[in-house]
Amino acid sequence: MASYTVNRKAVTRARKLIDAGQYRVRSRWADVQPRADEQNAFLDAHGWADYGSWHLGLTDGAPDESKARYAFVFGDFRRVHRMGLIACYYRAAEWEHTDVMLAAHKLLLYLDKTRRS
């Protein structure tokens, strides 16, 4: 089973987007999560560093400039999706990737606190 490190750049990006109000509270994650063609178009336009900053997990041992390196996408390349964070949390919890699970949980709490302020 793959192991993951928390992508601190992604955590920073998510917090900045939340602070700027760039999030969706309600969405159907299955409908809005980036598909392969959307990922490829984003990569072509923005490069690997920007692409990677939308993923909470870095796959240990995977090459830096590969899709295999990045896991646990939390947004649609424009906004954070609350349901994306929940999906990251549950998927990480299911496979016992505790650090990624906790990062997703903290971001979820931050989003919820921000929107209630």
N, C-alpha and C positions, 0 to 999 in steps of 0.2 A: 504494500500500500504506500502511496506517495506521502511524503511529509511536507509540511508547509511552514513558512516563516511569515509573520505579519508584515505586510507591506506598509511601512510607516508613511510613505508618500501618498498612498491611497487614503489612509486615515486622515492625513492633513487635508487632502483634497475634499473629502466628504465633509469634514467640519467646516471648511471655507464655503462650500456650496450651501450647507445648512444655514450658516450665518447670513448668507446672501439671499436666503429664501428660495433657493433653487432646489426644490424638492417637491415630490408628490406624496401626499399622505395616503391616498387611495388609488390603487391601480391593480390591474390583473397582471401580475409579474410574468405569467406565461405568455401574455400578449405583447409586453413591452421590452422584455429582456433582449439585448442585442443578438441577432441571428448572425450566422457566419458571413453573409454578404454585407451586413451592416458593420461588422467588425473589420472586414477587409477594406471597406470604403473609409472607415475611420482611420485605420492604419495607414493607408495611402495618403490621406490628407494631413495626418497629425504625427505619425511616427510612433516608435515603440515606447518612448518614455511617457508620452501622454496616454497611450493605450494602457500601459501598465498601471497608471495611477487610478484607473477605474476598477482595480481588482484588489481585494483585501488580502489575498494570499499569494506568496511567491513559492513556486514548487521547488523544493530543494533538489539541486543537481541538474535541473533543466537549463538548457542554454538561454542566455539573457534575451536574445531577440528571436523568441519563438512563442507561439501561443501556448505551448505546453508550460511555459514559465509562469503564466498568470492564471489565477483561479479565484473564484468567489466574486464575480462581478456584482456591483451594487447599484448601478444606474444605467441609464440609456444613452450615455455619452453627452448628455445635456444637463440632466438632473439626477439627484439621489432619489431613489424610490424606497419608501418605507418597506414595501413588500420585498424589495430586493435585499434590504438588510435582514429582514426576517428569514428570507430564503437562505442567505449566507449563514445566519445563526443556526438554523435547523440542519442544514447540510453539514456544517462543521461539527455540530454536536453529534449528529448521527454517526460520523466517522471518527469521533474523538480527537478532532483537531482543536484542542482547547484554546490555544492562543488566538486563533482566528475567530472562534466562537465568542470569546470574551471581547475581542475588538468590535465585532458586529453588535454585540449586546450593548457595549458602551456607546456606540454611535446611535443605536436605536433610542437609548435613554436620552442622549444629547438632543436628538431630533425632537423627541416628545417634549422635553423640557423647554426647548427653544420655541416651539409652536404654542406653548401655553403661557409663555412670558408676555 
